[in-house]
Amino acid sequence: MCLLGKCNDRDGRCSSGCEAGFSGGFCRDHCSHGCQHNRCHQHGGRCKGGCKVGYYGPNCSKRCPTNCKNNQCHQSGGNCSGGCKVGYYGPTCVHKCSEHCLNKRCHVLTGACTPCLDGHMGDRCIDECPQRNCTACHQDTGTCTACRNGRYGTRCRQFCSEGCSQNKCDFGGACLCTNKYFGLFCEGRCQNCRRDCDKLTGVCTNGCEAGYYGAHCNATCSPGCRGKICEQTSALCAQGCTLNTFGRHCENNCSADCPQQMCHKLDVNTDSITCITDCLEGRWGSYCEHSCPRGCQRCYRSTGVCIECDRGLYGPECVRNCSQGCLGTLCDKNGSCTVGCEEGVYMDDCSVPCPGNCRVCHKESGVCMSCRSGWKGDSCTGTNTTYYR
């Protein structure tokens, strides 16, 4: 295939060159398939303009090594010119990277991994990390850079806090907290919070459970708070005091002189305390704080004036003795005997002797009701003596 059909008249050789794709004196030889644009020199068949991608050699007749990246290699020697496909290295990319190289990538000339899969170390990542709980380590030194769940530290020997979510913490031990835990390392526990607490400070942001107060709900409400409920910041009893306590924080017990030891404040703005019901016998005052006068069994709560004297006493101040004639020495506050008179006396205070020979007489009238031995009649003036003739 002589160019333009021109050839030597004497021997038939192409004198003006060959058509594209042919070479040789008579242009009967085909250019190599690897020649760029299918063109080569007439004599020797060397490709004009270099080789197509994927070919090399003087005549571009050799294929580039299989693992050359993008199928590119140097025309002269066939070494890969654009690097290797993933997983291979060397001048002609015939060597495999270590199976422990991350993503099967290694240095194109040395084969050193860049970097290793987790758990391996060394240039070729052949060695395992020296610490058993490491999941990743420094490629050169073997120092742990990541740990198994539940561990942290340069040797992965320290345990994550029990408050770490999913038992996971970072290399320094910091983690996300589960409910009821707080702090950088979730080492703090939310105590007595109504729900959860601030994950950084531990402050109970939704209030405290019954019986507790304070920013961290770690202080106990006064036992005197009704329902054991108090305000989170002030500790004031939110529902008031129980019937047996009083005070700003219901911290004081009612007096034992109050019946059933029950009292209350008259006014929240004062310190006035009063027993809920009347005082026990022998006490008087708003808070039953005073003793009734000596000899007084019961007295008015407001004034202390006696209502009832001790047994055997009477009078406004209960200092006079009941009459000896009162049965059982019992008389009212005015001195009148309350259950009757002893034998032989009558009147209100049983101080007047019954007349004559009466043994028992009517308390008010003095009329004889029973005579002494040996006497008879309405007035006990007759005798029981019998005369014989």
Secondary structure, DSSP 8 states (H G I E B T S, - for coil): -BGGG---TTT---SS-B-TTEESTTS-EE--TTBGGG-B-TTT--BTT-B-TTEESTTS-EE--TTBGGG-B-TTT--BSS-B-TTEESTTS-EE--TTBGGG-B-TTT--BSSB-TTEESTT--EE-SSTTEEEE-TTT--EEEE-TTEESTTS-EE--TTBGGG---TTS---B-TTEESTTS-EE--SBSS---TTT---TT-B-TTEESTTS-EE--TTBGGG-B-TTT--BTT-B-TTEESTTS-EE--TTSGGG-EEES-TTS--EEESS---TTEESTTS-EE--TTEEEE-TTT--EEEE-TTEETTTT-EE--TTBGGG-B-TTS-BSS-B-TTEETTTT-EE-STTEEEE-TTT--EEEE-TTEESTTS-EE------
